[in-house]
Amino acid sequence: MSEPEPPPDEPSSFIEEKIVPLIVEPTLGPVWVVLVAHFGVFGAWSLLIALEQGRITAYLGVFGLFWLTGTAAVAEVRQRGRPGALSVLVLAVWATTLGFAFAARHFGVF
């Protein structure tokens, strides 16, 4: 029987090994722009429905987005000890969401 390999000095980090390389890959930049825009539109729509009509499903949608993005950002900060590329992406999603919501209200789209 072979002996198990000793654990590495640093613990394996899913965010560092799997997610961050996809975020910083230059050829995937346009994909991230489109994904941030889509999440921003969905978040703005959910936020405006929640505030205007008070629908519980819209509140749950906004809470779900907040929960998922917040959990991802907190996990990255816990693993790295500081914010990184994933936190910047989360910030971009929420900034886009608020920007789209403000623009929709300002220009009378919603």
TAMO-V441614 format. One record per residue. RES is the residue in one small letter. SS is DSSP state (@ for helix, = for strand, . for the rest). PHI is phi in degrees with one decimal (NA if undefined). OMEGA is omega in whole degrees, 0 to 359 (999 if undefined). Layout:
BEGIN
res | ss | phi | omega
RES | SS | PHI | OMEGA
RES | SS | PHI | OMEGA
END
This chain:
BEGIN
res | ss | phi | omega
m | . | NA | 179
s | . | -88.3 | 180
e | . | -80.8 | 177
p | . | -68.1 | 180
e | . | -69.9 | 178
p | . | -69.1 | 180
p | . | -65.8 | 179
p | . | -66.8 | 181
d | . | -62.2 | 179
e | . | -102.6 | 177
p | . | -68.1 | 180
s | . | -68.1 | 182
s | . | -119.0 | 179
f | @ | -61.0 | 182
i | @ | -64.2 | 181
e | @ | -66.6 | 186
e | @ | -86.2 | 188
k | @ | -109.5 | 188
i | @ | -90.6 | 184
v | @ | -59.3 | 177
p | @ | -59.5 | 177
l | @ | -71.6 | 181
i | @ | -72.7 | 184
v | @ | -86.5 | 177
e | . | -64.9 | 185
p | @ | -63.3 | 182
t | @ | -74.2 | 178
l | @ | -94.7 | 179
g | @ | -54.5 | 179
p | @ | -61.8 | 178
v | @ | -65.6 | 180
w | @ | -65.7 | 177
v | @ | -61.3 | 180
v | @ | -66.3 | 179
l | @ | -64.5 | 178
v | @ | -63.0 | 179
a | @ | -64.2 | 179
h | @ | -64.8 | 177
f | @ | -63.9 | 178
g | @ | -64.8 | 178
v | @ | -65.9 | 178
f | @ | -61.9 | 179
g | @ | -64.2 | 179
a | @ | -64.9 | 178
w | @ | -61.1 | 179
s | @ | -63.0 | 180
l | @ | -64.2 | 180
l | @ | -68.4 | 177
i | @ | -62.5 | 181
a | @ | -63.4 | 183
l | @ | -75.6 | 183
e | @ | -79.5 | 188
q | @ | -108.6 | 177
g | . | 66.7 | 180
r | . | -74.4 | 182
i | @ | -65.3 | 180
t | @ | -65.5 | 177
a | @ | -69.9 | 175
y | @ | -61.2 | 178
l | @ | -65.4 | 176
g | @ | -63.3 | 178
v | @ | -65.4 | 178
f | @ | -62.2 | 178
g | @ | -62.5 | 176
l | @ | -62.1 | 180
f | @ | -62.9 | 180
w | @ | -63.5 | 182
l | @ | -64.4 | 182
t | @ | -69.3 | 178
g | @ | -65.5 | 179
t | @ | -62.6 | 179
a | @ | -64.2 | 181
a | @ | -66.5 | 179
v | @ | -64.7 | 178
a | @ | -62.6 | 179
e | @ | -66.5 | 180
v | @ | -64.4 | 178
r | @ | -66.2 | 182
q | @ | -78.2 | 184
r | @ | -94.6 | 183
g | . | 86.9 | 178
r | . | -159.0 | 177
p | . | -67.0 | 180
g | . | -138.7 | 185
a | @ | -63.8 | 180
l | @ | -66.5 | 177
s | @ | -65.6 | 177
v | @ | -64.8 | 178
l | @ | -64.1 | 177
v | @ | -62.9 | 178
l | @ | -62.1 | 178
a | @ | -64.8 | 178
v | @ | -63.0 | 182
w | @ | -71.1 | 176
a | @ | -65.0 | 177
t | @ | -65.5 | 178
t | @ | -59.1 | 181
l | @ | -66.4 | 178
g | @ | -64.3 | 178
f | @ | -65.8 | 179
a | @ | -64.3 | 178
f | @ | -64.0 | 181
a | @ | -63.0 | 179
a | @ | -63.7 | 178
r | @ | -70.6 | 183
h | @ | -66.0 | 183
f | . | -92.4 | 175
g | . | 72.4 | 179
v | . | -73.3 | 182
f | . | -123.6 | 999
END
